[in-house]
């Protein structure tokens, strides 16, 4: 399957956060230092960072490569450029139990704005275009997701239905598997999971692929099991906090990807989409204006 991390990441901190779950324990320890205080890397030679992190220089170099950089120097330069460009974004204030609501509003708005910006920076237009092309001609589109990702799955399916595409959302694993087993070549299965490891999404996606459908993954982790089995992976971003678990933090960026797919489809199938939107709008208008 295609590897979504084939070049140096546009946003190094978002890229580190995305692959964190797939790293070894030693690499995770280094990555967490990068996430907690990118400035430590910027200010430190590899020897100095080795002392700070308590790991060997060889481990640091391997970790930098695992994060998508050629080596420690390249990671250091990328983080320095990010700090110089937007220093206040790299370590946003976390929510605390005693924060006043004015701070809650500001911090949540900032976190979601950052997630949208990070997702947009990571979203590959060519891969997005391939996904749009496949869905535009699909016989049927299944969308799998549970919990917060299930809400995104329902939103995507509704949007596709509005422009005349046959789509069904599934948040129940048994129903998802039943539908996935009946897919075939020419169908598309979209699997949405923050971690990319959710069994209720992973197993139907694998089943859909085995049945011949094209599988699209929307996930925060480009090195997850879901990304590995998908034909196309679109990477979302979201910063997990004590009051915003990963799935909730990534929901807004998952919705951005869904909206980009929807708009792309509406452009590709303009006449059909326009006719479908008019027909569905007329139907709902007649319902609202019916005699009581």
C-alpha positions as CSV (number, residue, x, y, z in Angstrom):
1,X,0.0,0.0,0.0
2,X,1.1,3.6,-0.5
3,X,3.1,5.1,2.3
4,X,1.7,8.6,3.2
5,X,5.1,9.6,4.8
6,X,7.4,9.6,1.7
7,X,9.0,13.0,2.2
8,X,10.0,15.4,5.0
9,X,6.8,16.3,6.9
10,X,5.4,19.8,6.3
11,X,4.6,20.2,10.0
12,X,7.2,18.3,12.0
13,X,5.3,18.4,15.3
14,X,2.1,17.2,13.8
15,X,4.0,14.4,12.0
16,X,5.7,13.3,15.3
17,X,2.3,13.2,17.0
18,X,0.8,11.2,14.2
19,X,3.3,8.3,14.3
20,X,3.8,8.3,18.1
21,X,1.7,5.2,18.8
22,X,3.7,3.1,16.3
23,X,7.1,3.9,17.7
24,X,9.2,1.7,19.9
25,X,9.3,2.7,23.6
26,X,12.8,4.2,23.2
27,X,11.7,6.2,20.2
28,X,8.5,7.3,22.0
29,X,10.5,8.7,24.8
30,X,12.4,10.9,22.4
31,X,9.3,11.8,20.5
32,X,7.5,12.9,23.7
33,X,10.4,15.3,24.4
34,X,10.0,16.7,20.9
35,X,6.3,17.2,21.5
36,X,6.6,18.7,25.0
37,X,9.4,21.1,24.1
38,X,10.6,21.3,20.5
39,X,13.0,24.0,21.6
40,X,15.1,21.5,23.4
41,X,15.9,19.9,20.0
42,X,16.5,23.2,18.3
43,X,19.0,24.3,21.0
44,X,20.8,21.0,21.3
45,X,23.5,19.2,19.4
46,X,22.9,15.5,19.1
47,X,25.4,14.9,22.0
48,X,23.6,17.4,24.2
49,X,20.2,15.9,23.3
50,X,21.5,12.5,24.1
51,X,22.3,13.7,27.6
52,X,18.9,15.4,28.0
53,X,17.0,12.4,26.7
54,X,19.1,9.7,28.3
55,X,19.4,7.8,25.1
56,X,22.2,7.0,22.7
57,X,23.0,9.1,19.7
58,X,22.4,6.0,17.5
59,X,18.9,5.7,19.0
60,X,18.2,9.4,18.3
61,X,19.3,9.1,14.7
62,X,17.1,6.0,14.2
63,X,14.2,7.9,15.8
64,X,14.6,10.9,13.5
65,X,14.6,8.6,10.5
66,X,11.5,6.8,11.9
67,X,9.8,10.2,12.1
68,X,10.4,10.9,8.5
69,X,13.7,12.9,8.6
70,X,17.0,12.0,7.0
71,X,18.7,12.4,10.4
72,X,18.9,14.4,13.6
73,X,20.3,17.5,11.9
74,X,17.4,17.6,9.4
75,X,14.9,17.1,12.3
76,X,16.5,19.9,14.2
77,X,16.4,22.3,11.3
78,X,12.8,21.5,10.5
79,X,11.8,22.2,14.1
80,X,13.8,25.4,14.1
81,X,12.0,26.6,11.0
82,X,8.6,25.7,12.6
83,X,9.5,27.5,15.8
84,X,10.6,30.6,13.9
85,X,7.4,30.5,11.8
86,X,4.8,30.0,14.5
87,X,6.4,29.7,17.9
88,X,3.2,30.0,19.9
89,X,1.6,27.0,18.1
90,X,4.1,24.4,19.0
91,X,3.2,24.1,22.7
92,X,-0.4,25.3,23.1
93,X,-1.8,25.6,26.6
94,X,-3.5,22.5,27.8
95,X,-6.9,22.7,29.5
96,X,-6.9,22.5,33.2
97,X,-9.8,21.6,35.6
98,X,-9.9,25.1,37.1
99,X,-9.7,27.0,33.8
100,X,-12.4,29.7,33.5
101,X,-14.7,29.3,30.5
102,X,-13.1,32.3,28.8
103,X,-9.8,30.2,28.7
104,X,-11.7,27.1,27.7
105,X,-13.2,28.9,24.7
106,X,-9.8,30.3,23.6
107,X,-7.9,27.0,24.1
108,X,-10.5,24.8,22.4
109,X,-10.8,27.2,19.5
110,X,-7.0,27.3,19.1
111,X,-6.6,23.6,19.3
112,X,-9.2,23.0,16.6
113,X,-7.8,25.7,14.4
114,X,-4.3,24.1,14.8
115,X,-5.8,20.7,14.0
116,X,-7.4,22.0,10.8
117,X,-4.2,23.8,9.7
118,X,-2.1,20.7,10.4
119,X,-4.5,18.4,8.5
120,X,-4.6,20.8,5.5
121,X,-0.8,20.8,5.4
122,X,-0.6,17.0,5.5
123,X,-3.4,16.4,3.0
124,X,-1.9,15.2,-0.3
125,X,-4.0,16.7,-3.2
126,X,-3.0,13.9,-5.6
127,X,-4.1,11.2,-3.2
128,X,-7.3,13.1,-2.4
129,X,-8.0,13.3,-6.1
130,X,-7.6,9.6,-6.5
131,X,-10.1,9.0,-3.7
132,X,-12.6,11.4,-5.2
133,X,-12.2,9.7,-8.6
134,X,-12.9,6.3,-7.1
135,X,-15.9,7.4,-5.1
136,X,-17.4,9.3,-8.1
137,X,-17.7,6.1,-10.1
138,X,-18.4,3.6,-7.3
139,X,-21.4,1.4,-7.3
140,X,-21.7,1.6,-3.6
141,X,-19.8,3.4,-0.7
142,X,-19.6,1.9,2.8
143,X,-18.3,4.2,5.6
144,X,-17.2,2.5,8.8
145,X,-16.6,4.3,12.1
146,X,-17.4,4.0,15.8
147,X,-17.9,6.5,18.7
148,X,-16.8,10.0,17.6
149,X,-15.5,8.6,14.3
150,X,-19.0,7.0,13.8
151,X,-20.5,10.5,13.8
152,X,-18.0,11.5,11.1
153,X,-19.0,8.4,9.1
154,X,-22.7,9.3,9.3
155,X,-21.9,12.8,8.2
156,X,-19.9,11.6,5.2
157,X,-22.6,9.1,4.2
158,X,-25.3,11.8,4.4
159,X,-23.2,14.2,2.3
160,X,-22.7,11.5,-0.4
161,X,-26.4,10.7,-0.4
162,X,-27.2,14.4,-1.0
163,X,-25.3,14.4,-4.3
164,X,-26.8,11.2,-5.6
165,X,-24.3,8.6,-4.5
166,X,-25.3,5.3,-2.9
167,X,-23.7,5.3,0.6
168,X,-24.3,3.7,4.0
169,X,-22.7,4.4,7.3
170,X,-22.0,1.5,9.8
171,X,-21.0,1.9,13.5
172,X,-22.0,-1.7,14.4
173,X,-19.3,-4.2,13.6
174,X,-21.6,-7.0,12.7
175,X,-23.6,-4.9,10.3
176,X,-20.4,-3.5,8.9
177,X,-19.0,-7.0,8.3
178,X,-22.2,-8.1,6.7
179,X,-22.1,-5.2,4.2
180,X,-18.3,-5.5,3.7
181,X,-18.5,-9.1,2.7
182,X,-21.0,-8.2,-0.1
183,X,-18.9,-5.5,-1.7
184,X,-17.0,-6.1,-4.9
185,X,-14.6,-4.5,-7.4
186,X,-15.9,-1.0,-8.2
187,X,-17.1,-0.4,-4.7
188,X,-15.4,1.8,-2.1
189,X,-15.1,1.3,1.7
190,X,-14.1,4.3,3.8
191,X,-12.7,3.4,7.2
192,X,-12.4,6.2,9.8
193,X,-10.4,5.6,13.0
194,X,-8.3,8.0,15.0
195,X,-5.7,5.4,16.0
196,X,-6.1,3.2,13.0
197,X,-6.3,0.2,15.3
198,X,-10.0,0.1,16.2
199,X,-11.1,-3.6,15.7
200,X,-14.7,-2.6,14.8
201,X,-13.4,-0.6,11.9
202,X,-10.2,-2.5,11.0
203,X,-11.9,-5.9,10.5
204,X,-14.7,-4.7,8.2
205,X,-12.1,-2.6,6.2
206,X,-10.0,-5.7,5.7
207,X,-13.0,-7.8,4.8
208,X,-14.0,-5.1,2.2
209,X,-10.6,-5.2,0.7
210,X,-10.6,-9.0,0.5
211,X,-14.0,-8.8,-1.3
212,X,-12.5,-6.5,-4.0
213,X,-13.5,-3.1,-2.8
214,X,-11.1,-0.1,-2.8
215,X,-10.3,0.8,0.8
216,X,-9.8,4.4,2.0
217,X,-8.5,5.1,5.5
218,X,-9.0,8.4,7.4
219,X,-6.7,8.2,10.4
220,X,-4.3,10.1,12.6
221,X,-1.7,7.4,12.4
222,X,-0.2,6.9,8.9
223,X,1.7,3.8,10.2
224,X,-1.3,2.1,11.7
225,X,-2.7,-1.3,10.8
226,X,-5.6,0.4,9.0
227,X,-3.2,2.5,6.9
228,X,-1.2,-0.6,6.1
229,X,-4.2,-2.4,4.6
230,X,-5.8,0.6,2.8
231,X,-5.3,1.5,-0.8
232,X,-5.3,5.2,0.1
233,X,-4.7,6.9,3.4
234,X,-5.7,10.5,4.3
235,X,-4.1,11.7,7.5
236,X,-6.0,13.8,10.0
237,X,-4.4,15.7,12.9
238,X,-5.5,16.2,16.5
239,X,-3.8,16.9,19.8
240,X,-5.0,14.7,22.6
241,X,-5.4,16.3,26.1
242,X,-6.9,15.3,29.4
243,X,-10.2,16.7,28.5
244,X,-10.0,15.9,24.7
245,X,-9.3,12.2,24.1
246,X,-7.7,11.5,20.7
247,X,-10.9,10.6,18.9
248,X,-12.6,13.9,19.9
249,X,-9.5,15.9,19.2
250,X,-9.3,14.5,15.7
251,X,-13.0,14.7,14.9
252,X,-12.8,18.3,13.5
253,X,-9.9,17.3,11.2
254,X,-11.7,14.2,10.0
255,X,-14.7,16.4,9.1
256,X,-12.3,18.6,7.1
257,X,-11.2,15.6,5.0
258,X,-14.8,14.6,4.5
259,X,-15.7,18.1,3.4
260,X,-12.8,18.1,0.9
261,X,-13.9,14.8,-0.5
262,X,-17.5,16.1,-0.8
263,X,-16.6,19.3,-2.5
264,X,-14.3,17.4,-4.9
265,X,-17.1,15.0,-5.8
266,X,-19.5,17.8,-6.3
267,X,-17.0,19.4,-8.7
268,X,-16.3,16.1,-10.6
269,X,-20.0,15.2,-10.9
270,X,-21.4,18.7,-11.1
271,X,-24.5,18.1,-13.2
272,X,-25.5,15.0,-11.3
273,X,-24.7,16.5,-7.9
274,X,-26.6,19.7,-8.7
275,X,-29.7,17.8,-9.8
276,X,-29.6,15.6,-6.7
277,X,-29.2,18.6,-4.3
278,X,-32.2,20.3,-6.0
279,X,-34.3,17.2,-5.8
280,X,-33.5,16.5,-2.1
281,X,-34.0,20.2,-1.3
282,X,-37.4,20.2,-3.0
283,X,-38.4,17.0,-1.1
284,X,-37.5,18.4,2.3
285,X,-39.1,21.8,1.4
286,X,-42.4,20.0,0.5
287,X,-42.3,18.1,3.8
288,X,-41.7,21.3,5.9
289,X,-44.5,23.1,4.0
290,X,-47.0,20.3,4.1
291,X,-50.5,21.1,5.5
292,X,-50.7,20.4,9.2
